[in-house]
Amino acid sequence: MRVSEIFATSKIVGEETIYWLEGAPPDLSWIRYATSRRGPIKVGSRTIAYGWSTIVPESQKRNLSRNVFLRRLFYRKRSDYNGPAPFNAVNPRSIKVGVPGTRVGVKA
């Protein structure tokens, strides 16, 4: 089982806020998410970031992977607009602080 699959079904402890670049969740049927380390959020030229979560300063590391914290990044790849939802896709309107969101992707 992938870390992101475990993460998608777990309550998210230590999350403080969800920040959307446009002030609200994007009007898309699905969006990808990924866990992120503390520090600046970095996205590549093939990625479109829509938002991220912030975590409380005393948030603890998850034991699933070294240095991975409970911060999420919400994004799409530029190639996503031509294909089906991936396994880590969620409905952006279902994302709340501490709640993984409703999964819409299928397992590849």
MOCOR-V309561 format. One record per pair of residues at least 24 apart in sequence whose C-alpha atoms are under 7 Angstrom apart, sorted by the first residue. I is the first residue (numbers start at 1). J is the second residue. Records with the same first field share a line. If there is no record, write none. Layout:
I = J + J
This chain:
3 = 64
4 = 34
8 = 100
9 = 100
11 = 98 + 99 + 100
12 = 70 + 98 + 99 + 100
13 = 98
14 = 55 + 56 + 59 + 70
15 = 53 + 54 + 55 + 56 + 70 + 71 + 97 + 98
16 = 54 + 55 + 56 + 97
17 = 53 + 54 + 97
18 = 52 + 53 + 54 + 97
19 = 51 + 52 + 53
20 = 50 + 51 + 52
21 = 50 + 51
25 = 92 + 93
26 = 92
29 = 91
30 = 85 + 89 + 90 + 91 + 92 + 104
31 = 74 + 75 + 76 + 89 + 90 + 91 + 92
32 = 74 + 75 + 76 + 88 + 89 + 90
33 = 72 + 73 + 74 + 75 + 88 + 89
34 = 72 + 73 + 74
35 = 70 + 71 + 72 + 73
36 = 68 + 69 + 71 + 72 + 73
37 = 67 + 68 + 69 + 71
38 = 69
46 = 77 + 78
47 = 75 + 76 + 77 + 78
48 = 75 + 76 + 77 + 78
49 = 74 + 75 + 76
50 = 74 + 75
